[in-house]
Amino acid sequence: MSIAVTLLALLVEATLGYPDRVLRAIGHPVMWLGRMIQWLDVTLNRETSSDERRKAAGFAAAFLIIFWFGTQFLSGITSLGPQTEQTSGVAVWAHIGGFICGLILVEVLRPRNRRPVFSY
């Protein structure tokens, strides 16, 4: 049942899009995350901060990401039992898959230093 609802929601958004009025009023959840990441980067990763503070902030961020991933993974594992309306696990596994795809894309799309090309 939850897969049918998910597919229906995807179909509706693909067909109608995200309403402009709602977008202007509250934004989209992905935009919220982008703003949060920007705020954290500007606040915790200042060039004027000491190296120790920046390392501590990076450690805290890495810990929270690993903790979040762990809780999502454990929730996904526990959802593999008998399925009910509350334990289908579709959203949890979507978060895990999106996170892993994001890690892969970061590596694939990361700018690389190119060697100078010499022509004779």
N, C-alpha and C positions, 0 to 999 in steps of 0.2 A: 504494500500500500504506500509506504513512504517513498519508494522509488518512483511510483506513478506520480505522486505529488511533486517530487523533485523535478521530474521530466516536464510536468505541466508548468511549473514555475519557470524553468528554462525556456520553454516554448513561448510563454507569455512575454518574458523579458526580451527574447530574441525578436518577437514579432512587434511588440509595442515599444520596446526600449524602456529606459528609466524616465518617468515623466519629468519634463523640464521644471514644472512648478515645484515638485518635491525636491528635485536636485538643487534648485536655487534656495529653497527654504532650509533644508537640513543637510544637503550634500549626499554623497554615496558612501557606504561603509568603507570602501577601498580608499576614498579620499580622506576619510577620518584617520585611517591607518597611516597614510602618507604624511598627513600633518603631524601625527604623533611622532613618527620616525624623524621628521625634519626638526621638530622641537627638541627631541632627545639628542639629536646630533649637534644642534646649535648649543644646547645647554650643557651637555656633558662632554663634548669633544672640542672645547675651545683651545685654540693654539696658545692662548695666554695661560692656560692651566698648567700645573706641574705635570711632569711625566707620571709621577706616582698617582695623582688624581685621575689622569686619563686612563691609566692601566686599571685602577680600581673600578672606574665606571665601565670599562670594557669587560672586565671580569664579571661585574654584576649583570651586565646585559647578556653575556654568554650564559651565565647561570640561569637567568630567567628564560632564555630561549630553550635551553636544554630541559629545564623543569617543565615548560609548557609542552614541548614535544613529548616528554615522558608521560605527562598526564593524558595527553591525547592518545598516545599509543596504548596505555593501560586501559583507557576507556574503550578504545577500539577492540582490544583483546577481550574485555568483558562483554562486549556486545556480540561476540561470536556465538554465544549460547542460544537458547531458544529465543526467537525474535518476538517482540511485542511492539506495540505502537511506540513505546518509550525507549526501546533498546535496539532499534534497527541499525544504528551505527553508521549510517550513510554520511552524515555531516562530519563525523569524527574522522572517518577514513578519507573524506574529501580534503580535510585540513592537512592530514598527514601527507597525502599525495601532492597537494599544492606546495607544501613546505619542501618536500624532496625535489619536486620539479624546479622550484625556485633556486635551490642550492645548485642543481645541475646547470640551470640557465645562467646563474651568476658566473660560474666557471667558464661556460661556453662563450658567453658574450663579454667577458672581461677583456679590456684593451691589453694588448701585448706590445712589448717593445719590439719594434721591427728593426732588423739589421739594415744598415744603409745599402742601397743597391748601387753598385758601381758599373758604369758602362765605359768601355774602352773604345 
